[in-house]
Amino acid sequence: MEKLAFPLDLVNECDMDEKYFDRIFTLFSDKLAELGSPLPSVSMIAEEDSDPYRVLVSTIISLRTKDAVTMEASRRLFQAAPDIDTLASMDAGRIAEIIKPAGFYRRKGEQLKRIAEMLRDEHGSSVPDDMDTLLSLPGVGLKTASLVLNLGFGIDALCVDCHVHEISNRLGWVSAKSPEETEKELRKILPRRFWIPLNELLVRYGQIVCTPVSPRCSICPMDAECRKKGVSRTR
């Protein structure tokens, strides 16, 4: 594949070369396929059924939780509560027991109960398709809201979590101190057609290759070109 140099000193310019991002997506996707890594759990659930309710609930469960646990916990909960009204009628403790051992399952049980009640009482038992309303729901942050818009409604939205934030800064795409700042900067430089798949790609890449601690730079196809900002030790 042709090597495309990227002008990292112009990383904040709006007119970034789409060929560069095409190359990044191809290289990272090929490496994940080579390593036999599956899609993240929420994406797999969305592939089965992209109902915004299922995407919202499974994303809440997935926070601080391993993919395999998220998949099983989400499926158990959807069997017990296939729709918003049923979930709203359930006891928070019962919800927590169903999704256990997801991380912070008791807190998530309370959040899911309250979310379902708000959706039932204030939104006609449906999930809203706008960012501000989603962010008003208990426990719903930018990542969760963006995934709901992306996977549940097919709406372009940049979803920046810790992996996207870290990798974007390591590569030198942005220079930001928080995921929120990274999200704002990426909006300026990343072509819209990459917005939806960016999170799925970099979350998995951050879990398998570009890990938070001691990233596996020796197997990364961008090793020679990466700025490695903030990286003190590699494998």
N, C-alpha and C positions, 0 to 999 in steps of 0.2 A: 504494500500500500504506500502511496506517495506520502512522504513526510511533509506536513504543512506546518511551517513555523508560525507561531502566534506571537504578535507583538504585545508581550505582557506589560510593557511600559504604557500601553494604551488601553489597558484592561477596562477602564471606566468609560471608554467611548461607546456611544449607542450603536454604531454601525459595525458590530462584530461580524467576522466572517462566518457564515453558516457552515462552510466546509469544515471549519475547525470543530464545531460542535457535532457535526455528522461523524467526524473521525473519532471524537471522544466517545460518543454513544456506541459506535461500532466496536471500538477497541475494548471498552468495558463490558459490553454485552457478550462479546466473543470470549473474553476471559472468564466471565461467570458461567457461560455454557461449558467451557472447558473444565471448570471446577465442579460441574454438576450441581450448581446452586439453584434451588427453586425460587419462584416468585415469593415476595413477602405475603404473610397470611391474609392481610386485608385485601390485597389484590386477588388472591385466590378465591376468597369469599365473593368478591365483586364479580369475578368471572362466572361463578355459579349462578349468582342472582344479583344484579346491580341495583336492587331496590335501595333507595337512599336510607331507609330505616335500618336495613341490615348493615350497610356501610358505616352509618353513624354508630350503631351499637358495637360492632366488631372493632371499630377504631378506638372507642373508649376502652374496651377490654384489652386491646393490644398494648396500651401504654405501660411501659416498664414490665412487659410480659413477653416470654419467648413465643415464637411463631407457632410451634406445635401446641402449646397450651392455649393460645388464642383461638386456634382453629377448633379445638375440641370444646372449649368453653362456649364459644359463639354458637356452635351447632347445638349444644345442649340447651342453651337459652332460647334459640329460635324454635326448637321443638316445643318448649314450654310456653313461649310467648311469641307466636308467629306474627303479631302485629302490635302496633302502638297501644291500642286500647287494652289488650291483654296484659302487656307489660305494666301499664299504669295501674292496673287492678291488683298486681302482685305485691306482696310484702317485700320491703327492701332486704330483709334478712334472708328471705327465700331466694331472691335474685343473687345475693352474695354467695349463698351455698351452691347454687347452680354453676356459677362462674369460677368458683374456687378450684385450683390454686392460683388464679391470675393475680398478678401483683396488686396489692391494696384492694382486694376483692370486696371488703366491707364498705370502704369508701365508694367504690365504683357501684356497688349495689344501691347505695343511697342516691348517687348521681343519676344512675339509669332510671330509677323510680321517679325522681323529680323531673328529669328530662321528659319521660313519657307523659307525666301528668301535664306539664306545660304544653307539649305538642297536642295532647288531647283537648285541653281547655282553651288554649289560645290560638291554635293553628289548625283546627279542624282535623285532628289526628293525622296530620301529614308533616313531613320534614320540609322546612322552608329552603328555598334555593338561593338565598342571598347571604353574603358573608356576615353582615352586621347582626342579623337575627340569629344565625347559628352561633356566633360568638357570645350571644346573651344567654345561651343555655349553660347550665351548671357543668363544669369540668370540660367544656369545649374550648380549646385554644385554636391558634392559627393552623397548626398541623391538622387537627381533626376536621375543622371547618373546610380547609382546602381539599382534603381527601374526599369529603362528602360531595363537594361541588365537582371535583374531578371525576371520581368513580361512580357517584350516584346520579349525577345530572349531566356529565360530559361537558361541563363548563371549564374553560381555561382558568386555572388558578395555580399560582406558585405555592407549593407546599414545602416549607423549609424547616426541617427538624435538625437535630444535632449533627447527623451525618452529612446532610446537604450543606449545612453551615461550615462544618470542619473541612470537608473536601474542597468546597468552593474557595475557601481561604488558603488551603494548602497549595492548590494549583495556581493561585494568584489571580483568579477571576475577580475577586473582590478583596477588600481589606475592611472587615467589619468585626465588631466586638460581640454581637449577639445575632441569633437567628432572625430576629425582626429586622435588624439592619441589613443582614445579608439578603433577605427577601426583597427589600426596597432596592438594593443595588442590582440584584439579578434582574429585576423587572426592566432596568435600563439597558441591559446588555444581552439578555438571552432572548432569541427569537421565540415568538409565541408558540410555535409548533413543538417546542421542546418543554413547555411549561408542565404539561400533564405527566409525561414519562420521566421527568427529571427525578422526582422523589423516589419512585419505584427503583430506578436504576442506582442512584447513589446510596439509598438506604441499604440495599443488598450489597453493594460494593463496599460500603463502610463496615458492614458486618463480616465480610469474608476477606477482603484484601486491604483496603485503606482503613484499618481498624483505629479506634481512638488512641490506644496505647501500642507502641511498637508496630506500626503498619508494615505490611509485607511488601515493601518496595521492590524486593528482588524479583517478584513475579509480576509486577505491575508494568504494563506496556508504556506507561507514561513516566517511568522512573527517571529517564535521562532528561526529560523536559520539565518535570514538576519542580516548583520552587521549594516544596517541603516546608512551608512556613509553619512555625510552631512545632516542628517534629524534632525531637532530641535523640530518639533511638529508633532504629528500623531493623527489620529482619530480611 
